Amino acid sequence: MNIAIVGTGYVGLVSGACFSEMGIDVTCVDIDENKITKLLNGEMPIYEPGLDDLVTRNVKADRLHFTTDLTSCLDKVEIVFSAVGTPPDEDGSADLKYVLEVARTVGRHIKKHVVLVTKSTVPVGTAKKVRAAVQEELDKRGVEIEFDVASNPEFLKEGAAIKDFMTPDRVVVGVESERAKKMMEKLYRPFTLNGYPILIMDVPSAEMTKYAANAMLATRISFMNDIANLCERIGANVDNVRKGMGTDSRIGSRFLYAGCGYGGSCFPKDVKALLHTGIENGYHMRVIEAVESVNEEQKNIVFDKLSKAFNGDLKGKTVALWGLSFKPETDDMREAPALVVIDKLLKAGAVINVFDPIAMDETKRRIGDVVTYCKDMYEAVIDADAIALMTEWKQFRMPSWAIIRKAMKNYVVVDGRNIYDGEELKELGFIYSRIGQK
Ligand code: NAD
């Protein structure tokens, strides 16, 4: 089978590499020449564990190709995936300009039937717009070519993307015709053969499933942050509460961690887009609105705790930030809570040392030299007044606190991810605080 994947980002590149691993011939397309040049030179444009090997192996096997020109492969492919970005527009709705541009390019150049599958996260109704955009271009050309549109939202998580793609809980596919259904079933046969279910449904339900799933996960996080903030005020410990709740099989233990707010390229924008879809359709999604507002406030919590530790005066204080990416095992800085903390600390006149195992280059690209980039977590704490843990990378779990205490000027530790033993740190002379416990 021959397919093209347009958009070679976190989703497109991982999907392309994984499909090619299953023996499918894949052409990954991107308008970003720099990205494609890197890939043609064997360099990964993003950090994702295991991706490098997977890409190298399949390029060598001549099953995985990269180009900036979608038209160069359109004649040979049966399926075109659209995995381009859908960033939030000013009003929070999903900006579909890249998705529709791909549809127009397909309409301008196809010579035979293809299934155009949207893998990007798009609001209900997008497939109709995609169909109309392709058809408009065909009409301009004055040709009649059959095509299908389909929806195949992606559920992978950055940091575990390859495993998620290769061993999915389920594959969701929305189709409008028997022909598209058969082709999508054929494409995913290597996965269904291994027992991973494919759920075929109508297109609006497939589009909605992705938003409902992300909104549910974001809801669990905001819910726990709300509970944590109350725990702090009444003398309870949210981690005990989490264990007590999570062992109830109706609730389950995953995604119940309090922290400094969710970030990343998906939850914030998808929650906003869902709210917007509600408004457009005359429905006020009150739960989702609260999920977003709790999260916006939660992103301030680490700064507020730092500020409190210094009686509201952070001017001239040096803060070491451990972790920058929105979660471990990725270099993705989109909507990372660390960016909010950096911004607030700078405004308060603090000096900032940062260390992240992977996301330093990306942070530098975004914010430049307003902070000091350190070579490791220990360099970051030299003469520091405080440490703020922002991302729970494994290497931050067991630091040598004795060395750290000697290097610091003051001993404030704000644990934004609740990974340290507060009693141990207090015994060592640190002024320790965490989320959801006094
Ligand atoms: P990304 O920004 O990493 O990649 C998008 C790529 O599309 C970029 O490389 C960009 O240059 C390219 N592009 C834009 N317009 C193009 C065009 N006309 N032709 C060719 N390439 C074009 O984005 P991402 O994180 O991979 O997300 C893609 C979509 O998948 C989004 O809708 C997102 O919500 C969804 N999604 C993301 C994740 C995730 O964890 N990142 C998970 C599930 C779903």
Boltz pocket constraint, residues with backbone or C-beta under 6 A from the ligand:
constraints:
  - pocket:
      binder: B
      contacts: [[A, 6], [A, 7], [A, 8], [A, 9], [A, 10], [A, 11], [A, 12], [A, 29], [A, 30], [A, 31], [A, 32], [A, 35], [A, 83], [A, 84], [A, 85], [A, 86], [A, 98], [A, 101], [A, 102], [A, 119], [A, 120], [A, 121], [A, 122], [A, 154], [A, 155], [A, 156], [A, 157], [A, 158], [A, 265], [A, 266]]
      max_distance: 6.0
